[in-house]
């Protein structure tokens, strides 16, 4: 049967018309909520308005207002204009309601302050085609619009956006050939932190069956810390962190406050602790309502025992930030001591790290403790919490070195994104080179095969994690299953609790 060049599907708000591209039906820029502007500014997302006729779904919706694009979000060309920031995009083999294919929903990263589904790195054609399933990508509010603590507004508006998108998927994905009972959320960095939060949120229960969290950040803010940071952010504009004050600022100008603060966050290390040395003043807030507790506490208590999980990290996570900050080859013993003291898990962390890694250089220790604090140990502890709470989890460790730059970046942060999608532009090209080698393509195929098999069946192809054998999938040029490779770090952090980060000085 000849398939239409312009397939159509029905949603609760009206019909949409997409395009056939490379054997897939692709729909872009479908609103899942009203534009969050005007009276809806800083509010929880509201259902999209209905429309008549078939709405063209040919182009991505505009990205949410944000600071200048960083390495995790580098779309080509000017972004689409308009206020319809809250949209979804769908790649499906066939918009046939009888097909009931597995569904994967991607949540992008970007330090909680930038990112957009129109990033070419997130083109989902290969995933959908190779896995014979549906891939959905979405936009959510970032930065001040999505995460800042604002008086008169709900906390964690970005997470509420993600919940609204998942509710849209549950209600509408059957029309696009998907099975609403087989939804897998997957995301990297801030996207993985969002997924960890969703697993802990009562509002998100029942909206997805499986989750893949790639490089989970350990930064979740207490209410006191979030409020202090918000006051400083608003102060950059001479305003208070209230809906009344901030709603008068053009959404496209508000990110300037975040950009200004990001450049001098280290001035606040005495109040904000380690967060002041990160590139972002935004993270999910443990507010007691939208996010009742940290993900680690919630999962250990069984909050997501019915959700099957893959979580993991890259061996050399922080090396990317060393390169971006111009610090490769410039870290001395003084900087290493500072980092070990500030980011380590115990008061004697410097001694403990130097004893565990006696031959490590100052630069390696500086990098290692920040990799552990920011991504590696939070990811491992999320897996351990899920198992402790009675759930099933699989762990991976990407140890394959990015081939660009002579392998100098190792298995750095973000390397898993081009391997997941099989797309090698933007950041992916910077890490793998624009022309992937056969080894790159083979490892990328393994990623896609494992991820799509997990979405379809719950089995990624290696054993579930348990506290005795600690088996993980080690992803390298020759992937193996072995005991968790970062054992020295695991032991250093085994008694640490990833709690909501406090305000350190009143």
Secondary structure, 3 states (H helix, E strand, C coil): CCCCCCCEEEECCEEEECEEECCEEEEEEEECCCCCCHHHCCCCCCCCCCCCCEEECCCCCCCCCCCCCCCCCCCCCCCCCCCCCCEEEEEECCCCCCCCEEEEEEECCCCCCCCCCCCHHHCCHHHHHHHCCEEEEECCCCHHHHHCCCECCCCCHHHHHHHHHHHHHHHHHHHHCEEEEEEEEEEECHHHHHHHHHHHCHHHCCCCCEEEEECCCCCCECHHHHHHHHHHHHHCCCCCCEHHHHCCCCHHHHHHHHHHHHCCHHHHHHHHHHHHHCCCCCCCECCCCCCCCCHHHHHHCCCCCCCEEEEEEECECCHHHHHHCCCCCCCCHHHHHHHHHHHCCCCCHHHHHHHHCCCCCHHHHHHHHHHHHHHHHHHHHHHHHHHHCCCCEEEEEECCCCCHHHHCCCCECCHHHHHHHCCCCHHHHHHHCCCCCHHHHHHHHHHHHHHHHHHHHCCCCCCCCCCCCCEEEEECCCCEEEECCCHHHHHHHCCCCCCCECCCCC
